[in-house]
Amino acid sequence: MSVDRVEKVESTESTESTESSESAGTAAAVTTVAIAYYPVAPGVRLNVRSGPGTGYSVVKVLAEGVQVPIFCQTPGTSVSGPYGTSNIWDNIGGGQFVSDAYVHTGSDGYVASRCA
């Protein structure tokens, strides 16, 4: 069965450095961003869509038991799944969205910033 949602499991950290021009006399700035990974509902092969809704094309299907990062979240088509009914869609990568109703985040609301 293919469906559209995930849950928070662990965090990893990635570091991004931005350097200013030395001629301007400024020091390099370092930004640390923690990215949380959330499990997809047990026994679910989750559709990944090109946008935040069931009307968008399926770009791939996630295997059972995977965890996904949530980079940002946005409203879209309302979907019912193992974790309730939600119109929140999780961006798990460039142009890749899954319904939050299938992702165990531990919350009925937003757990990441809104997508721009």
N, C-alpha and C positions, 0 to 999 in steps of 0.2 A: 504494500500500500504506500503510495506517495502522498505526502501532506505538506502543509505550510506551517513551524514554531521552535525554544531552547531554555536552560537554567545555568546559573552562575556556579562555576566549580573552582577555578583557580585564576590567579593573576600572573602575568609575566610583565617584565618591564623592557621597554626599548628606549634607547637614548638617541636623541637627535641633536646635533650640534649646529649652531649657526654662528658663523664668524663675521665680525665687523671688520672693516678696513683698518689695518694697523696705522695707515697714514692719518686717520681721523683720531687716533689715540685712544680707541676703545678696546676693551677686553672682549674675548670670545664669550658668548652666552650659551649655556647648556640648558636644554629643556628635557625633562624626563616625563614620559607619558606611560602610565600603567594601562595595559589592555587586559580586560577580564575576558575569560573564556567561559561559555555557558553550554551545558549539555542539551542536546536535542532529546525530546521525549523518547523513552525506551520503546524499542520495537518499531520506530518510525523511520522511513526513508523520506527525507524532507526535500520538497521542490525548492530550488533556488530560482528566483525570478529576476528579470531585468529591471523591474521597478516595483514600487510598493503596492501591489495589488494582484488579484487573481487574473486580471485581464492582460497582464504582461506575460511575455513568453518565458517558458522554463529554459534556463541556461544550463542547468545541471541538476542532478539529484544527489543529495548527501546520503552516505551509507548510514546504517543503523549504528548507534553508539558514538557518534562524533560529537565534538565540542566545537563551538564557533565563537569567534571574536565578535563583539558588537562595537563598531566604530562610531555609529550614530543611529538615531531612530527617527522615524517620520510617520505621520498618519497616512492611512490608505484604506483599502478594502477591508471591511470587517470579516473576520474569520473565526470559526469555532474550532477548538482543538482540545487536547488533553489538559491544558492549563487555562481553560475558560474561553470566552469570546473577547477578541481584541481587534482594534483597528490599527494597532501599532505594528510597524514593520521595521525589522532590524537590518541595517546595512552591514554585511559581513565581508565586504570587499568592493572594489570598483564595479559599480553596476550590478551588484548581487544583493538581493533582498530575500529575507524569509519572514513569515508571519511569526509574531511574538507569541501567538497562541500555542506554538509547538516548541518554544524555547523556555527552559526553566530558569528564569531570572530571579525568582523569589519575590517578585513584585507584580502588581496589576498595572503599574504605571511605567513611566520612563525610567530607565536605569543608566542611560547615556545621553549625551547632548543631542539636540535636534539636528538633523541633517540640514545643511545650508541649501 
